[in-house]
Amino acid sequence: MPYPDLIPSLLFKLYENQLALEASILELSNWVEQRGSAEVADNVRGALFTIGHNEEFIKMTLAVLMESE
């Protein structure tokens, strides 16, 4: 692999993007719920649960990868 030192940085940026998307989608689900679509908002929050569930593992793994640079 020509640039193995870039992989941890790339993964970190992807992780930051994931968190930004999570926050944006959560805002939209709140907006949808306020307009009477609680079921849709609950479905969205259920899907977002996976992001939250995996967040700690991703964060710890990134820390290990960035430490080894």
PDB file of N, CA, C, O and CB in Angstrom:
ATOM      1  N   MET A   1       0.849  -1.178   0.000  1.00  0.00           N
ATOM      2  CA  MET A   1       0.000   0.000   0.000  1.00  0.00           C
ATOM      3  C   MET A   1       0.896   1.243   0.000  1.00  0.00           C
ATOM      4  O   MET A   1       1.769   1.370   0.859  1.00  0.00           O
ATOM      5  CB  MET A   1      -0.967  -0.003   1.231  1.00  0.00           C
ATOM      6  N   PRO A   2       0.694   2.154  -0.946  1.00  0.00           N
ATOM      7  CA  PRO A   2       1.620   3.282  -1.075  1.00  0.00           C
ATOM      8  C   PRO A   2       1.552   4.321   0.046  1.00  0.00           C
ATOM      9  O   PRO A   2       2.568   4.946   0.350  1.00  0.00           O
ATOM     10  CB  PRO A   2       1.368   3.960  -2.359  1.00  0.00           C
ATOM     11  N   TYR A   3       0.400   4.521   0.662  1.00  0.00           N
ATOM     12  CA  TYR A   3       0.256   5.565   1.683  1.00  0.00           C
ATOM     13  C   TYR A   3      -0.437   5.033   2.936  1.00  0.00           C
ATOM     14  O   TYR A   3      -1.508   5.527   3.290  1.00  0.00           O
ATOM     15  CB  TYR A   3      -0.529   6.752   1.118  1.00  0.00           C
ATOM     16  N   PRO A   4       0.137   4.049   3.612  1.00  0.00           N
ATOM     17  CA  PRO A   4      -0.555   3.469   4.769  1.00  0.00           C
ATOM     18  C   PRO A   4      -0.744   4.464   5.907  1.00  0.00           C
ATOM     19  O   PRO A   4      -1.647   4.285   6.725  1.00  0.00           O
ATOM     20  CB  PRO A   4       0.209   2.271   5.276  1.00  0.00           C
ATOM     21  N   ASP A   5       0.080   5.506   5.985  1.00  0.00           N
ATOM     22  CA  ASP A   5      -0.056   6.487   7.055  1.00  0.00           C
ATOM     23  C   ASP A   5      -1.282   7.380   6.874  1.00  0.00           C
ATOM     24  O   ASP A   5      -1.697   8.060   7.812  1.00  0.00           O
ATOM     25  CB  ASP A   5       1.190   7.339   7.132  1.00  0.00           C
ATOM     26  N   LEU A   6      -1.858   7.382   5.678  1.00  0.00           N
ATOM     27  CA  LEU A   6      -3.062   8.185   5.435  1.00  0.00           C
ATOM     28  C   LEU A   6      -4.348   7.484   5.880  1.00  0.00           C
ATOM     29  O   LEU A   6      -5.376   8.133   6.071  1.00  0.00           O
ATOM     30  CB  LEU A   6      -3.160   8.526   3.963  1.00  0.00           C
ATOM     31  N   ILE A   7      -4.291   6.192   6.041  1.00  0.00           N
ATOM     32  CA  ILE A   7      -5.504   5.433   6.360  1.00  0.00           C
ATOM     33  C   ILE A   7      -6.140   5.875   7.676  1.00  0.00           C
ATOM     34  O   ILE A   7      -7.349   6.106   7.696  1.00  0.00           O
ATOM     35  CB  ILE A   7      -5.186   3.951   6.423  1.00  0.00           C
ATOM     36  N   PRO A   8      -5.399   6.005   8.774  1.00  0.00           N
ATOM     37  CA  PRO A   8      -6.047   6.470  10.008  1.00  0.00           C
ATOM     38  C   PRO A   8      -6.673   7.858   9.864  1.00  0.00           C
ATOM     39  O   PRO A   8      -7.762   8.102  10.382  1.00  0.00           O
ATOM     40  CB  PRO A   8      -5.040   6.487  11.141  1.00  0.00           C
ATOM     41  N   SER A   9      -5.996   8.759   9.170  1.00  0.00           N
ATOM     42  CA  SER A   9      -6.547  10.105   8.976  1.00  0.00           C
ATOM     43  C   SER A   9      -7.809  10.061   8.129  1.00  0.00           C
ATOM     44  O   SER A   9      -8.783  10.757   8.413  1.00  0.00           O
ATOM     45  CB  SER A   9      -5.508  11.023   8.319  1.00  0.00           C
ATOM     46  N   LEU A  10      -7.785   9.244   7.093  1.00  0.00           N
ATOM     47  CA  LEU A  10      -8.961   9.098   6.247  1.00  0.00           C
ATOM     48  C   LEU A  10     -10.135   8.538   7.043  1.00  0.00           C
ATOM     49  O   LEU A  10     -11.254   9.042   6.948  1.00  0.00           O
ATOM     50  CB  LEU A  10      -8.650   8.195   5.052  1.00  0.00           C
ATOM     51  N   LEU A  11      -9.877   7.503   7.819  1.00  0.00           N
ATOM     52  CA  LEU A  11     -10.936   6.908   8.631  1.00  0.00           C
ATOM     53  C   LEU A  11     -11.486   7.899   9.648  1.00  0.00           C
ATOM     54  O   LEU A  11     -12.688   7.917   9.911  1.00  0.00           O
ATOM     55  CB  LEU A  11     -10.419   5.667   9.346  1.00  0.00           C
ATOM     56  N   PHE A  12     -10.614   8.722  10.218  1.00  0.00           N
ATOM     57  CA  PHE A  12     -11.064   9.732  11.178  1.00  0.00           C
ATOM     58  C   PHE A  12     -11.986  10.746  10.505  1.00  0.00           C
ATOM     59  O   PHE A  12     -13.011  11.126  11.071  1.00  0.00           O
ATOM     60  CB  PHE A  12      -9.857  10.449  11.810  1.00  0.00           C
ATOM     61  N   LYS A  13     -11.623  11.183   9.299  1.00  0.00           N
ATOM     62  CA  LYS A  13     -12.472  12.139   8.574  1.00  0.00           C
ATOM     63  C   LYS A  13     -13.820  11.513   8.212  1.00  0.00           C
ATOM     64  O   LYS A  13     -14.855  12.173   8.294  1.00  0.00           O
ATOM     65  CB  LYS A  13     -11.760  12.630   7.298  1.00  0.00           C
ATOM     66  N   LEU A  14     -13.807  10.249   7.814  1.00  0.00           N
ATOM     67  CA  LEU A  14     -15.060   9.556   7.530  1.00  0.00           C
ATOM     68  C   LEU A  14     -15.923   9.451   8.778  1.00  0.00           C
ATOM     69  O   LEU A  14     -17.143   9.597   8.711  1.00  0.00           O
ATOM     70  CB  LEU A  14     -14.785   8.165   6.965  1.00  0.00           C
ATOM     71  N   TYR A  15     -15.288   9.197   9.911  1.00  0.00           N
ATOM     72  CA  TYR A  15     -15.999   9.131  11.185  1.00  0.00           C
ATOM     73  C   TYR A  15     -16.630  10.488  11.521  1.00  0.00           C
ATOM     74  O   TYR A  15     -17.780  10.549  11.955  1.00  0.00           O
ATOM     75  CB  TYR A  15     -15.041   8.690  12.313  1.00  0.00           C
ATOM     76  N   GLU A  16     -15.881  11.563  11.319  1.00  0.00           N
ATOM     77  CA  GLU A  16     -16.429  12.906  11.563  1.00  0.00           C
ATOM     78  C   GLU A  16     -17.633  13.161  10.662  1.00  0.00           C
ATOM     79  O   GLU A  16     -18.638  13.717  11.106  1.00  0.00           O
ATOM     80  CB  GLU A  16     -15.348  13.990  11.329  1.00  0.00           C
ATOM     81  N   ASN A  17     -17.534  12.757   9.401  1.00  0.00           N
ATOM     82  CA  ASN A  17     -18.662  12.917   8.483  1.00  0.00           C
ATOM     83  C   ASN A  17     -19.869  12.115   8.956  1.00  0.00           C
ATOM     84  O   ASN A  17     -21.006  12.579   8.875  1.00  0.00           O
ATOM     85  CB  ASN A  17     -18.264  12.484   7.066  1.00  0.00           C
ATOM     86  N   GLN A  18     -19.610  10.912   9.449  1.00  0.00           N
ATOM     87  CA  GLN A  18     -20.695  10.068   9.948  1.00  0.00           C
ATOM     88  C   GLN A  18     -21.420  10.742  11.105  1.00  0.00           C
ATOM     89  O   GLN A  18     -22.650  10.733  11.164  1.00  0.00           O
ATOM     90  CB  GLN A  18     -20.154   8.702  10.389  1.00  0.00           C
ATOM     91  N   LEU A  19     -20.661  11.326  12.020  1.00  0.00           N
ATOM     92  CA  LEU A  19     -21.278  12.009  13.158  1.00  0.00           C
ATOM     93  C   LEU A  19     -22.071  13.232  12.721  1.00  0.00           C
ATOM     94  O   LEU A  19     -23.134  13.518  13.272  1.00  0.00           O
ATOM     95  CB  LEU A  19     -20.215  12.419  14.165  1.00  0.00           C
ATOM     96  N   ALA A  20     -21.554  13.957  11.729  1.00  0.00           N
ATOM     97  CA  ALA A  20     -22.274  15.124  11.213  1.00  0.00           C
ATOM     98  C   ALA A  20     -23.581  14.692  10.553  1.00  0.00           C
ATOM     99  O   ALA A  20     -24.614  15.334  10.738  1.00  0.00           O
ATOM    100  CB  ALA A  20     -21.397  15.906  10.207  1.00  0.00           C
ATOM    101  N   LEU A  21     -23.536  13.617   9.791  1.00  0.00           N
ATOM    102  CA  LEU A  21     -24.757  13.106   9.165  1.00  0.00           C
ATOM    103  C   LEU A  21     -25.754  12.624  10.215  1.00  0.00           C
ATOM    104  O   LEU A  21     -26.957  12.850  10.084  1.00  0.00           O
ATOM    105  CB  LEU A  21     -24.423  11.966   8.196  1.00  0.00           C
ATOM    106  N   GLU A  22     -25.256  11.965  11.246  1.00  0.00           N
ATOM    107  CA  GLU A  22     -26.131  11.510  12.324  1.00  0.00           C
ATOM    108  C   GLU A  22     -26.861  12.691  12.966  1.00  0.00           C
ATOM    109  O   GLU A  22     -28.071  12.640  13.184  1.00  0.00           O
ATOM    110  CB  GLU A  22     -25.320  10.744  13.384  1.00  0.00           C
ATOM    111  N   ALA A  23     -26.114  13.750  13.266  1.00  0.00           N
ATOM    112  CA  ALA A  23     -26.723  14.928  13.893  1.00  0.00           C
ATOM    113  C   ALA A  23     -27.750  15.581  12.964  1.00  0.00           C
ATOM    114  O   ALA A  23     -28.815  16.007  13.412  1.00  0.00           O
ATOM    115  CB  ALA A  23     -25.637  15.950  14.279  1.00  0.00           C
ATOM    116  N   SER A  24     -27.431  15.656  11.683  1.00  0.00           N
ATOM    117  CA  SER A  24     -28.350  16.258  10.715  1.00  0.00           C
ATOM    118  C   SER A  24     -29.636  15.450  10.593  1.00  0.00           C
ATOM    119  O   SER A  24     -30.736  16.002  10.569  1.00  0.00           O
ATOM    120  CB  SER A  24     -27.679  16.378   9.348  1.00  0.00           C
ATOM    121  N   ILE A  25     -29.476  14.142  10.515  1.00  0.00           N
ATOM    122  CA  ILE A  25     -30.651  13.279  10.369  1.00  0.00           C
ATOM    123  C   ILE A  25     -31.505  13.314  11.629  1.00  0.00           C
ATOM    124  O   ILE A  25     -32.732  13.258  11.549  1.00  0.00           O
ATOM    125  CB  ILE A  25     -30.227  11.835  10.058  1.00  0.00           C
ATOM    126  N   LEU A  26     -30.869  13.405  12.781  1.00  0.00           N
ATOM    127  CA  LEU A  26     -31.625  13.515  14.025  1.00  0.00           C
ATOM    128  C   LEU A  26     -32.430  14.814  14.057  1.00  0.00           C
ATOM    129  O   LEU A  26     -33.583  14.823  14.488  1.00  0.00           O
ATOM    130  CB  LEU A  26     -30.681  13.443  15.235  1.00  0.00           C
ATOM    131  N   GLU A  27     -31.820  15.910  13.601  1.00  0.00           N
ATOM    132  CA  GLU A  27     -32.546  17.194  13.511  1.00  0.00           C
ATOM    133  C   GLU A  27     -33.761  17.055  12.606  1.00  0.00           C
ATOM    134  O   GLU A  27     -34.849  17.529  12.933  1.00  0.00           O
ATOM    135  CB  GLU A  27     -31.618  18.318  12.982  1.00  0.00           C
ATOM    136  N   LEU A  28     -33.567  16.404  11.472  1.00  0.00           N
ATOM    137  CA  LEU A  28     -34.686  16.216  10.543  1.00  0.00           C
ATOM    138  C   LEU A  28     -35.772  15.340  11.145  1.00  0.00           C
ATOM    139  O   LEU A  28     -36.958  15.591  10.929  1.00  0.00           O
ATOM    140  CB  LEU A  28     -34.194  15.602   9.238  1.00  0.00           C
ATOM    141  N   SER A  29     -35.386  14.315  11.897  1.00  0.00           N
ATOM    142  CA  SER A  29     -36.402  13.462  12.517  1.00  0.00           C
ATOM    143  C   SER A  29     -37.197  14.241  13.561  1.00  0.00           C
ATOM    144  O   SER A  29     -38.401  14.027  13.707  1.00  0.00           O
ATOM    145  CB  SER A  29     -35.748  12.225  13.162  1.00  0.00           C
ATOM    146  N   ASN A  30     -36.535  15.142  14.288  1.00  0.00           N
ATOM    147  CA  ASN A  30     -37.251  15.995  15.248  1.00  0.00           C
ATOM    148  C   ASN A  30     -38.230  16.905  14.520  1.00  0.00           C
ATOM    149  O   ASN A  30     -39.355  17.108  14.976  1.00  0.00           O
ATOM    150  CB  ASN A  30     -36.257  16.839  16.080  1.00  0.00           C
ATOM    151  N   TRP A  31     -37.802  17.447  13.396  1.00  0.00           N
ATOM    152  CA  TRP A  31     -38.650  18.333  12.595  1.00  0.00           C
ATOM    153  C   TRP A  31     -39.865  17.572  12.076  1.00  0.00           C
ATOM    154  O   TRP A  31     -40.986  18.079  12.115  1.00  0.00           O
ATOM    155  CB  TRP A  31     -37.852  18.936  11.418  1.00  0.00           C
ATOM    156  N   VAL A  32     -39.637  16.358  11.591  1.00  0.00           N
ATOM    157  CA  VAL A  32     -40.729  15.519  11.084  1.00  0.00           C
ATOM    158  C   VAL A  32     -41.714  15.200  12.208  1.00  0.00           C
ATOM    159  O   VAL A  32     -42.928  15.245  12.008  1.00  0.00           O
ATOM    160  CB  VAL A  32     -40.173  14.208  10.466  1.00  0.00           C
ATOM    161  N   GLU A  33     -41.189  14.881  13.384  1.00  0.00           N
ATOM    162  CA  GLU A  33     -42.050  14.546  14.523  1.00  0.00           C
ATOM    163  C   GLU A  33     -42.918  15.737  14.926  1.00  0.00           C
ATOM    164  O   GLU A  33     -44.092  15.569  15.256  1.00  0.00           O
ATOM    165  CB  GLU A  33     -41.200  14.085  15.719  1.00  0.00           C
ATOM    166  N   GLN A  34     -42.345  16.930  14.901  1.00  0.00           N
ATOM    167  CA  GLN A  34     -43.097  18.135  15.267  1.00  0.00           C
ATOM    168  C   GLN A  34     -44.243  18.401  14.298  1.00  0.00           C
ATOM    169  O   GLN A  34     -45.196  19.104  14.632  1.00  0.00           O
ATOM    170  CB  GLN A  34     -42.168  19.344  15.311  1.00  0.00           C
ATOM    171  N   ARG A  35     -44.148  17.847  13.120  1.00  0.00           N
ATOM    172  CA  ARG A  35     -45.181  18.046  12.117  1.00  0.00           C
ATOM    173  C   ARG A  35     -46.147  16.871  12.040  1.00  0.00           C
ATOM    174  O   ARG A  35     -46.891  16.732  11.070  1.00  0.00           O
ATOM    175  CB  ARG A  35     -44.549  18.276  10.769  1.00  0.00           C
ATOM    176  N   GLY A  36     -46.131  16.029  13.067  1.00  0.00           N
ATOM    177  CA  GLY A  36     -47.151  14.998  13.196  1.00  0.00           C
ATOM    178  C   GLY A  36     -46.785  13.613  12.702  1.00  0.00           C
ATOM    179  O   GLY A  36     -47.649  12.736  12.671  1.00  0.00           O
ATOM    180  N   SER A  37     -45.546  13.382  12.317  1.00  0.00           N
ATOM    181  CA  SER A  37     -45.168  12.057  11.828  1.00  0.00           C
ATOM    182  C   SER A  37     -44.257  11.358  12.830  1.00  0.00           C
ATOM    183  O   SER A  37     -43.091  11.078  12.551  1.00  0.00           O
ATOM    184  CB  SER A  37     -44.473  12.163  10.459  1.00  0.00           C
ATOM    185  N   ALA A  38     -44.813  11.087  13.988  1.00  0.00           N
ATOM    186  CA  ALA A  38     -44.036  10.460  15.066  1.00  0.00           C
ATOM    187  C   ALA A  38     -43.526   9.087  14.663  1.00  0.00           C
ATOM    188  O   ALA A  38     -42.420   8.703  15.043  1.00  0.00           O
ATOM    189  CB  ALA A  38     -44.880  10.344  16.332  1.00  0.00           C
ATOM    190  N   GLU A  39     -44.317   8.340  13.898  1.00  0.00           N
ATOM    191  CA  GLU A  39     -43.894   6.995  13.501  1.00  0.00           C
ATOM    192  C   GLU A  39     -42.657   7.058  12.597  1.00  0.00           C
ATOM    193  O   GLU A  39     -41.726   6.269  12.759  1.00  0.00           O
ATOM    194  CB  GLU A  39     -45.046   6.262  12.778  1.00  0.00           C
ATOM    195  N   VAL A  40     -42.652   7.986  11.662  1.00  0.00           N
ATOM    196  CA  VAL A  40     -41.495   8.152  10.777  1.00  0.00           C
ATOM    197  C   VAL A  40     -40.272   8.565  11.597  1.00  0.00           C
ATOM    198  O   VAL A  40     -39.180   8.034  11.396  1.00  0.00           O
ATOM    199  CB  VAL A  40     -41.791   9.206   9.672  1.00  0.00           C
ATOM    200  N   ALA A  41     -40.454   9.498  12.505  1.00  0.00           N
ATOM    201  CA  ALA A  41     -39.345   9.969  13.350  1.00  0.00           C
ATOM    202  C   ALA A  41     -38.793   8.823  14.191  1.00  0.00           C
ATOM    203  O   ALA A  41     -37.578   8.700  14.349  1.00  0.00           O
ATOM    204  CB  ALA A  41     -39.809  11.126  14.266  1.00  0.00           C
ATOM    205  N   ASP A  42     -39.674   7.986  14.730  1.00  0.00           N
ATOM    206  CA  ASP A  42     -39.216   6.836  15.511  1.00  0.00           C
ATOM    207  C   ASP A  42     -38.430   5.854  14.650  1.00  0.00           C
ATOM    208  O   ASP A  42     -37.437   5.286  15.104  1.00  0.00           O
ATOM    209  CB  ASP A  42     -40.405   6.126  16.157  1.00  0.00           C
ATOM    210  N   ASN A  43     -38.868   5.654  13.419  1.00  0.00           N
ATOM    211  CA  ASN A  43     -38.143   4.759  12.510  1.00  0.00           C
ATOM    212  C   ASN A  43     -36.743   5.294  12.212  1.00  0.00           C
ATOM    213  O   ASN A  43     -35.772   4.538  12.168  1.00  0.00           O
ATOM    214  CB  ASN A  43     -38.926   4.577  11.199  1.00  0.00           C
ATOM    215  N   VAL A  44     -36.659   6.596  12.010  1.00  0.00           N
ATOM    216  CA  VAL A  44     -35.358   7.215  11.746  1.00  0.00           C
ATOM    217  C   VAL A  44     -34.454   7.064  12.959  1.00  0.00           C
ATOM    218  O   VAL A  44     -33.287   6.695  12.824  1.00  0.00           O
ATOM    219  CB  VAL A  44     -35.522   8.706  11.380  1.00  0.00           C
ATOM    220  N   ARG A  45     -34.983   7.346  14.139  1.00  0.00           N
ATOM    221  CA  ARG A  45     -34.173   7.212  15.359  1.00  0.00           C
ATOM    222  C   ARG A  45     -33.740   5.766  15.583  1.00  0.00           C
ATOM    223  O   ARG A  45     -32.644   5.513  16.084  1.00  0.00           O
ATOM    224  CB  ARG A  45     -34.958   7.714  16.579  1.00  0.00           C
ATOM    225  N   GLY A  46     -34.586   4.837  15.219  1.00  0.00           N
ATOM    226  CA  GLY A  46     -34.217   3.430  15.320  1.00  0.00           C
ATOM    227  C   GLY A  46     -33.040   3.094  14.421  1.00  0.00           C
ATOM    228  O   GLY A  46     -32.142   2.352  14.817  1.00  0.00           O
ATOM    229  N   ALA A  47     -33.044   3.638  13.211  1.00  0.00           N
ATOM    230  CA  ALA A  47     -31.928   3.418  12.297  1.00  0.00           C
ATOM    231  C   ALA A  47     -30.660   4.103  12.802  1.00  0.00           C
ATOM    232  O   ALA A  47     -29.559   3.578  12.633  1.00  0.00           O
ATOM    233  CB  ALA A  47     -32.279   3.926  10.897  1.00  0.00           C
ATOM    234  N   LEU A  48     -30.811   5.262  13.415  1.00  0.00           N
ATOM    235  CA  LEU A  48     -29.653   5.982  13.954  1.00  0.00           C
ATOM    236  C   LEU A  48     -29.051   5.269  15.164  1.00  0.00           C
ATOM    237  O   LEU A  48     -27.896   5.513  15.515  1.00  0.00           O
ATOM    238  CB  LEU A  48     -30.054   7.404  14.341  1.00  0.00           C
ATOM    239  N   PHE A  49     -29.809   4.407  15.790  1.00  0.00           N
ATOM    240  CA  PHE A  49     -29.310   3.665  16.940  1.00  0.00           C
ATOM    241  C   PHE A  49     -28.036   2.893  16.589  1.00  0.00           C
ATOM    242  O   PHE A  49     -27.123   2.788  17.409  1.00  0.00           O
ATOM    243  CB  PHE A  49     -30.383   2.704  17.457  1.00  0.00           C
ATOM    244  N   THR A  50     -27.978   2.359  15.375  1.00  0.00           N
ATOM    245  CA  THR A  50     -26.804   1.593  14.950  1.00  0.00           C
ATOM    246  C   THR A  50     -25.551   2.457  14.965  1.00  0.00           C
ATOM    247  O   THR A  50     -24.487   2.000  15.382  1.00  0.00           O
ATOM    248  CB  THR A  50     -27.021   1.012  13.551  1.00  0.00           C
ATOM    249  N   ILE A  51     -25.667   3.688  14.519  1.00  0.00           N
ATOM    250  CA  ILE A  51     -24.515   4.602  14.539  1.00  0.00           C
ATOM    251  C   ILE A  51     -24.049   4.817  15.970  1.00  0.00           C
ATOM    252  O   ILE A  51     -22.857   4.721  16.262  1.00  0.00           O
ATOM    253  CB  ILE A  51     -24.872   5.959  13.881  1.00  0.00           C
ATOM    254  N   GLY A  52     -24.978   5.103  16.848  1.00  0.00           N
ATOM    255  CA  GLY A  52     -24.628   5.313  18.253  1.00  0.00           C
ATOM    256  C   GLY A  52     -24.058   4.066  18.896  1.00  0.00           C
ATOM    257  O   GLY A  52     -23.137   4.133  19.710  1.00  0.00           O
ATOM    258  N   HIS A  53     -24.618   2.923  18.519  1.00  0.00           N
ATOM    259  CA  HIS A  53     -24.166   1.652  19.090  1.00  0.00           C
ATOM    260  C   HIS A  53     -22.713   1.354  18.710  1.00  0.00           C
ATOM    261  O   HIS A  53     -21.957   0.820  19.522  1.00  0.00           O
ATOM    262  CB  HIS A  53     -25.075   0.506  18.622  1.00  0.00           C
ATOM    263  N   ASN A  54     -22.328   1.693  17.498  1.00  0.00           N
ATOM    264  CA  ASN A  54     -20.978   1.401  17.009  1.00  0.00           C
ATOM    265  C   ASN A  54     -19.973   2.515  17.289  1.00  0.00           C
ATOM    266  O   ASN A  54     -18.776   2.333  17.067  1.00  0.00           O
ATOM    267  CB  ASN A  54     -21.023   1.139  15.533  1.00  0.00           C
ATOM    268  N   GLU A  55     -20.429   3.635  17.759  1.00  0.00           N
ATOM    269  CA  GLU A  55     -19.576   4.816  17.904  1.00  0.00           C
ATOM    270  C   GLU A  55     -18.365   4.578  18.810  1.00  0.00           C
ATOM    271  O   GLU A  55     -17.249   4.953  18.449  1.00  0.00           O
ATOM    272  CB  GLU A  55     -20.389   5.963  18.448  1.00  0.00           C
ATOM    273  N   GLU A  56     -18.560   3.976  19.953  1.00  0.00           N
ATOM    274  CA  GLU A  56     -17.454   3.793  20.899  1.00  0.00           C
ATOM    275  C   GLU A  56     -16.368   2.886  20.314  1.00  0.00           C
ATOM    276  O   GLU A  56     -15.178   3.164  20.457  1.00  0.00           O
ATOM    277  CB  GLU A  56     -17.975   3.205  22.221  1.00  0.00           C
ATOM    278  N   PHE A  57     -16.780   1.811  19.662  1.00  0.00           N
ATOM    279  CA  PHE A  57     -15.801   0.910  19.048  1.00  0.00           C
ATOM    280  C   PHE A  57     -15.003   1.633  17.967  1.00  0.00           C
ATOM    281  O   PHE A  57     -13.783   1.494  17.895  1.00  0.00           O
ATOM    282  CB  PHE A  57     -16.502  -0.323  18.451  1.00  0.00           C
ATOM    283  N   ILE A  58     -15.687   2.400  17.136  1.00  0.00           N
ATOM    284  CA  ILE A  58     -15.005   3.147  16.068  1.00  0.00           C
ATOM    285  C   ILE A  58     -14.026   4.141  16.668  1.00  0.00           C
ATOM    286  O   ILE A  58     -12.890   4.262  16.210  1.00  0.00           O
ATOM    287  CB  ILE A  58     -16.027   3.882  15.168  1.00  0.00           C
ATOM    288  N   LYS A  59     -14.474   4.852  17.698  1.00  0.00           N
ATOM    289  CA  LYS A  59     -13.618   5.853  18.342  1.00  0.00           C
ATOM    290  C   LYS A  59     -12.363   5.207  18.939  1.00  0.00           C
ATOM    291  O   LYS A  59     -11.258   5.723  18.776  1.00  0.00           O
ATOM    292  CB  LYS A  59     -14.401   6.598  19.440  1.00  0.00           C
ATOM    293  N   MET A  60     -12.539   4.087  19.625  1.00  0.00           N
ATOM    294  CA  MET A  60     -11.394   3.401  20.244  1.00  0.00           C
ATOM    295  C   MET A  60     -10.436   2.860  19.176  1.00  0.00           C
ATOM    296  O   MET A  60      -9.219   2.968  19.322  1.00  0.00           O
ATOM    297  CB  MET A  60     -11.884   2.247  21.151  1.00  0.00           C
ATOM    298  N   THR A  61     -10.979   2.285  18.119  1.00  0.00           N
ATOM    299  CA  THR A  61     -10.151   1.741  17.064  1.00  0.00           C
ATOM    300  C   THR A  61      -9.365   2.834  16.348  1.00  0.00           C
ATOM    301  O   THR A  61      -8.189   2.652  16.032  1.00  0.00           O
ATOM    302  CB  THR A  61     -11.004   0.979  16.076  1.00  0.00           C
ATOM    303  N   LEU A  62     -10.006   3.956  16.095  1.00  0.00           N
ATOM    304  CA  LEU A  62      -9.314   5.082  15.480  1.00  0.00           C
ATOM    305  C   LEU A  62      -8.190   5.588  16.373  1.00  0.00           C
ATOM    306  O   LEU A  62      -7.115   5.934  15.883  1.00  0.00           O
ATOM    307  CB  LEU A  62     -10.295   6.211  15.182  1.00  0.00           C
ATOM    308  N   ALA A  63      -8.431   5.632  17.668  1.00  0.00           N
ATOM    309  CA  ALA A  63      -7.385   6.083  18.595  1.00  0.00           C
ATOM    310  C   ALA A  63      -6.166   5.170  18.521  1.00  0.00           C
ATOM    311  O   ALA A  63      -5.029   5.639  18.530  1.00  0.00           O
ATOM    312  CB  ALA A  63      -7.923   6.130  20.039  1.00  0.00           C
ATOM    313  N   VAL A  64      -6.409   3.872  18.447  1.00  0.00           N
ATOM    314  CA  VAL A  64      -5.299   2.909  18.355  1.00  0.00           C
ATOM    315  C   VAL A  64      -4.567   3.092  17.032  1.00  0.00           C
ATOM    316  O   VAL A  64      -3.336   3.099  17.007  1.00  0.00           O
ATOM    317  CB  VAL A  64      -5.817   1.446  18.490  1.00  0.00           C
ATOM    318  N   LEU A  65      -5.295   3.238  15.941  1.00  0.00           N
ATOM    319  CA  LEU A  65      -4.667   3.425  14.634  1.00  0.00           C
ATOM    320  C   LEU A  65      -3.850   4.713  14.567  1.00  0.00           C
ATOM    321  O   LEU A  65      -2.750   4.728  14.016  1.00  0.00           O
ATOM    322  CB  LEU A  65      -5.726   3.433  13.546  1.00  0.00           C
ATOM    323  N   MET A  66      -4.389   5.784  15.127  1.00  0.00           N
ATOM    324  CA  MET A  66      -3.695   7.063  15.067  1.00  0.00           C
ATOM    325  C   MET A  66      -2.495   7.070  16.009  1.00  0.00           C
ATOM    326  O   MET A  66      -1.515   7.772  15.762  1.00  0.00           O
ATOM    327  CB  MET A  66      -4.651   8.208  15.416  1.00  0.00           C
ATOM    328  N   GLU A  67      -2.567   6.303  17.071  1.00  0.00           N
ATOM    329  CA  GLU A  67      -1.457   6.189  18.012  1.00  0.00           C
ATOM    330  C   GLU A  67      -0.264   5.486  17.365  1.00  0.00           C
ATOM    331  O   GLU A  67       0.888   5.798  17.670  1.00  0.00           O
ATOM    332  CB  GLU A  67      -1.901   5.431  19.270  1.00  0.00           C
ATOM    333  N   SER A  68      -0.542   4.551  16.484  1.00  0.00           N
ATOM    334  CA  SER A  68       0.527   3.762  15.874  1.00  0.00           C
ATOM    335  C   SER A  68       1.181   4.464  14.696  1.00  0.00           C
ATOM    336  O   SER A  68       2.089   3.901  14.084  1.00  0.00           O
ATOM    337  CB  SER A  68      -0.010   2.433  15.426  1.00  0.00           C
ATOM    338  N   GLU A  69       0.761   5.652  14.362  1.00  0.00           N
ATOM    339  CA  GLU A  69       1.347   6.390  13.247  1.00  0.00           C
ATOM    340  C   GLU A  69       2.760   6.791  13.528  1.00  0.00           C
ATOM    341  O   GLU A  69       3.401   7.422  12.688  1.00  0.00           O
ATOM    342  CB  GLU A  69       0.535   7.607  12.933  1.00  0.00           C
TER     343      GLU A  69
END
